[in-house]
């Protein structure tokens, strides 16, 4: 085994290079996490601003879709745009893990709401949305309707 000073200098240089690469990888991971957190905060604020415009009884089965105001209907459309953005960010892995799971479940939950389904059927064709999001939301509606049918039969 070579024990010359050059050997130790090269060994030290290699160890330093590995440590530098590990540090850069950790910095990139931390930066990605910060971006994901900032994205979550911004999207959540937009979501809260959107749902704030809904009346308190928007999910009530006793309220007919025709009774919703234009502002509420536009707010539901705005929700669809926001959910579409969330879906794109999940698809592009801008957000991952638990946040992605949380958003996906939230979007599927909206597909169980009477007025969201009615607005989707009434106006989704007039909104520019990602085709994969449209498929996901349609599938979530179908899953919910199948569950309602199963529940009604039992």
RAJO-V515019 format. One record per residue. RES is the residue in one small letter. PHI is phi in degrees with one decimal (NA if undefined). OMEGA is omega in whole degrees, -180 to 180 (NA if undefined). Layout:
res = {RES & RES}
phi = {PHI & PHI}
omega = {OMEGA & OMEGA}
//
This chain:
res = {x & x & x & x & x & x & x & x & x & x & x & x & x & x & x & x & x & x & x & x & x & x & x & x & x & x & x & x & x & x & x & x & x & x & x & x & x & x & x & x & x & x & x & x & x & x & x & x & x & x & x & x & x & x & x & x & x & x & x & x & x & x & x & x & x & x & x & x & x & x & x & x & x & x & x & x & x & x & x & x & x & x & x & x & x & x & x & x & x & x & x & x & x & x & x & x & x & x & x & x & x & x & x & x & x & x & x & x & x & x & x & x & x & x & x & x & x & x & x & x & x & x & x & x & x & x & x & x & x & x & x & x & x & x & x & x & x & x & x & x & x & x & x & x & x & x & x & x & x & x & x & x & x & x}
phi = {NA & -73.9 & -119.5 & -73.0 & -58.0 & -63.5 & -60.6 & -67.7 & -65.3 & -65.2 & -61.7 & -62.6 & -63.9 & -66.5 & -62.8 & -62.0 & -63.8 & -64.0 & -62.8 & -64.6 & -64.3 & -62.8 & -63.5 & -62.8 & -63.6 & -66.1 & -62.3 & -63.9 & -63.8 & -65.5 & -66.5 & -62.4 & -64.6 & -65.2 & -65.4 & -63.5 & -65.0 & -62.8 & -61.2 & -59.3 & -62.9 & -63.6 & -68.2 & -62.4 & -61.8 & -64.2 & -60.9 & -62.7 & -64.2 & -73.9 & -70.6 & -61.9 & -84.2 & -80.5 & -72.1 & -64.8 & -102.8 & -61.6 & -95.6 & -71.7 & -67.8 & -82.3 & -95.5 & -78.6 & -56.4 & -62.8 & -80.2 & -67.6 & -76.1 & -60.4 & -62.5 & -66.8 & -63.8 & -66.5 & -67.4 & -64.5 & -59.5 & -62.3 & -60.2 & -60.5 & -60.6 & -65.6 & -63.1 & -61.1 & -61.7 & -59.0 & -62.7 & -62.8 & -63.9 & -68.6 & -63.4 & -87.9 & 60.6 & -67.8 & -122.9 & -141.7 & 60.0 & -61.9 & -63.7 & -60.3 & -62.8 & -60.9 & -64.4 & -60.5 & -65.3 & -64.4 & -64.1 & -63.1 & -64.3 & -62.4 & -74.6 & -103.9 & -91.9 & -50.2 & -72.4 & -69.6 & -63.9 & -64.4 & -67.3 & -60.0 & -67.2 & -78.2 & -135.0 & -59.0 & -68.1 & -93.4 & -111.6 & -79.2 & -130.0 & -62.1 & -61.7 & -68.5 & -65.5 & -57.8 & -61.8 & -62.1 & -67.9 & -60.2 & -64.2 & -63.9 & -63.9 & -61.5 & -61.2 & -63.8 & -66.3 & -63.5 & -65.0 & -62.0 & -64.9 & -62.8 & -62.2 & -68.4 & -77.0 & -96.4}
omega = {-179 & 178 & 180 & 178 & 179 & 178 & -179 & 177 & 179 & 178 & 178 & 178 & 179 & 178 & 179 & 180 & 179 & 179 & 178 & 178 & 177 & 178 & 178 & 179 & 179 & 178 & 179 & 178 & 179 & 179 & 178 & 179 & 179 & 179 & 179 & 179 & 178 & 177 & 180 & -179 & -179 & -180 & 178 & 177 & 178 & 178 & 180 & 177 & -180 & -176 & 177 & -178 & 179 & 174 & -177 & -176 & -176 & -180 & -180 & 178 & -179 & -179 & 180 & 179 & -179 & 180 & 179 & 177 & 176 & 179 & 178 & 179 & 178 & 177 & 175 & 176 & 179 & 176 & 179 & 177 & -180 & 178 & 176 & 178 & 177 & -179 & 178 & -180 & 176 & -179 & -179 & 179 & 171 & 172 & -176 & 171 & -175 & 179 & 178 & 179 & 180 & -180 & -179 & 178 & 179 & 179 & 179 & 178 & 178 & 179 & 176 & -177 & -175 & -175 & 176 & 178 & -179 & 179 & 178 & -179 & -178 & -167 & -175 & 180 & -179 & -177 & 178 & -177 & 176 & -176 & 179 & 176 & 179 & 178 & -180 & -177 & 176 & 179 & 179 & 177 & -180 & 178 & 179 & -178 & 176 & 179 & 177 & 179 & 178 & 179 & -179 & -179 & -177 & NA}
//
